[in-house]
Amino acid sequence: MVDPEAQQNQRSLRRLVVSVQASYGRLNLLIALCDNWKYRDELIRTYEAELQAKGAKCHRLRIDNRQPSLKQSLSDLVIQEPALQEATTPALVTVLGADELLGLRLSDPTSAQERFFFSLQWTREALREFRFPILLWLTPDIAGALAQQAPDFWSWRGGVFEFSQPIAQNFPLNPASFNLPEQPDAPAPPKAIADPAELQQQIDALQTQDPDSPLLASLHNSLGKAYKNAIRYAEAEPPYLKALELRERQLGADHPSVASSLNNLAGLYKSQGRYSEAEPLLVRSLSIREQQLGADHPDVATSLNNLAYLYDSQGRYSEAEPLYMRSLSIREQQLGADHPDVANSLNNLAGLYQSQGRYSEAEPLYMRSLSIRERQLGADHPDVATSLNNLAYLYDSQGRYSEAEPLYARSLSISEQQLGADHPDVASSLNNLAGLYRAQGRYSEAEPLYMRSLSILEKALPANHPNLAIVRGNLEELRSQLK
């Protein structure tokens, strides 16, 4: 049986090649969409081989995080390859890296991604000096943001080519829960998140223009993610369910993209404390990935980690530990010892050991995780805040209060700066710092932190969420000590 997704991808590839060939000697902006970087690279190799066999020159450039300007990057390339300005030489420039630009602002007033979008909005006329087609590779999420933030640039695109083989997403689990500090399997969302209303408008427009577009599932998934990042969990469920339904119908029940949707929906349920609903989704997601991608694929490691995290959260430690260890082994083997995903696995395994009182085993894992994150992500990244919080919690549990306090304080500062004052992760930090003060008898300092933590969570979480019960209990115990 012919795979309809493969057929659509081949049609898109043929259209892309024809558009490139028709654009030789003049500027034409072409945009290609793909969620899977490995499949993207395969496609690039395929069309470059075909074009080069017919005498074309193919060049690649990567947008730099430090200087995220398409115009500057192209100018630098032309200096290196002056033949690009000869209209008689058929050539193509493939542009990569736009989907890798850091969305977090950190200590800068604007993020690299924001600077890239801003520069594009005023790039149209500046690019006219280039006499060759430009093929810009993006993910659907980044393409949607580009259309919103640089509409003039987007409006003069010469074609959009969709390739549907999205790589599985790691769902963000609650970082640093109150009595068992743990880490999400994806970076925490930046301050600026997608606008659900604008995403819904894109969905409505595409539904009218092309109701069978593979991009619809990605947009519904992005809408669910936007609601989840905004802590609007009830509104996140329908678009996640719709993305799952579309992918099952368009791609088949055992496609890796279906596994991704199952994983994301389970992450939402986990955030709401709906563990019994999350577990079968994670089990099915893991099964699909092992079957379709192989036992040592990084996405299998993600599923193992997320299922282990669910078991960990329920106190099912003997079931969680081998899954965490297998996930860590795959990541070290496939991604390298200093990859941020390795840091996530180290962090989660350390959290498991801490829950069991195995402190001497947990500490070196937490410290290695923190070191990787600071080196790979920067000192003010939200994942660094999580590592600081978790190491502080370990020290706190051992009565090493003087070592724990500055780590808690730094973690809280990063979370407030990067995620906003009302984010649940800030509530976690406030709760944990308050617990440290309470353990030292510093009750007057602890109470306002507990109260602020509770206020944040009452707005952000469902009324029956276990973290709410934890903070309420902590505050009640403190007040009983104050009497």
C-alpha positions, 0 to 999 in steps of 0.5 A: 500500500502506498503511504499517502504521507510519502506521496504528499512529501514527494509532490512537495519536493517536486514542486520545490525543485521546479520552483528553484529551477524557475528562479535561477538568476533572480531573487525568490524567497521559498519556505520549507516546513518540517518538524523533523531535522533528520528528515529535513537534512535528508530532503536537502541532500536529495534536492541538492544532488538533483540540482547539482547534477544539472549544473547548479551550485548549492550553498548552505548558510546557518543563521547565527544566534549572535548576529541573527540577520538574514541580510548579513548572513547572505552578504557574508556568503556572497563575499566568500562566493562572489559567483553567486552574483552572476545571474548566468550561474544557476545557484540556490542558497539553503538557509538553516538555523532560524528554528534554532534561534534562542527564544529566551531573552536571558540578560538581553532586552530582546531574544535572538529569535525576536531580533531575527523576526524584526530584521526580516520585517525590514529586509524585503528591499535590502534583499533585492541585490541578491540574484538567486533563490533562497530556501528558508527551512522552518518548523511550522511553529516558527513559520506561524510566529514569522507570519505574525511578527514579520508579515511584510516579509512573509507576504512576498514568499514565492512558495511554501512547501510542507513536509510532514514527518514531525519528530516527537516532542518531549512534553514539559512535566512539572519542574521541581515538584514540592517534595520530589524535585524533578525536571521537565523533559523539555526546556521551560517555555519562555516569557513570550508564548504563542497567542492562542487567538492568532493560532486559532485564526491560522487554523480557521484560515487553513481549514478553509483553504486546505482542510487536508493539510498536514500542517493542521495537526501541527497547528492544533498541537501548537494551540494546545501547547500555547494554552498549556504554557499559559496554564490554561489546561482545560482549553489545552485538551481539545486542540491536543485531542484534535491533533491526535485525531488528525494524525491518526486519520492522516498517518495511521495509528502507529505513526511516530507523529501519533506517538508525539501527540499521545506524549503531549496529551499525557503531559497535559494530564500529568500536569493536572494530576490525572495520572491514570489517564496519562499512563496508557497514553505514555505506554502506547507512545513508547510502544509505537516509538520502539516499534517504528524507530528502534529501541535506541532512538532518542525519542524512545529515551524521551518516552522512557523518561516520561513514563518513569517520571509518572511512576516516580510521581506516584511513588512507584520507584521500583518501576521508575528506576530501570526506565530512567536508567535505560533512558540515560544510557540511550541519551549518553550513547546517541547524543553525547555525555554533555547534551541537555537531555542527558542533564534531564535524565541525570536530574530525574534519576537523582530525584528518584534516589533522593526520594528513597533517601539515597542522598550520596547517590543523588548528589553527584548526579544533580551536580553533573546535571547542573554543570551541563546546563550552565555550560550548554544553556547559560547561567540564567536558563530556567533549567538551571533554576530547576537544577539549583532548586533540586540540589538545594532541596537535597541539601535541605533534606540533609539539614545542610541549610547554609548550602541550600539557601543561596541555591534556592534564592538564585533559583527563585530569581532566575524563575521570576526573571525568565518565567514571570512572577506568577508561574507555577515554577516560581510557586515551587521555589517559594514553597521550598525556600519557605520550608527551609526557613520553617526548618530553621525556626524562621517562621515570620519569613516563611509565612509570606512565601507560603502565602504567595506560593499558594496564591499563584497555584490557586490561579494556575492549577485545578482545585484538586491538584496535589501541589495545592494540597501540599502548599496548603498543608505546609501553611497550616502546619506553619500556622499551628507552630506560630500559635 
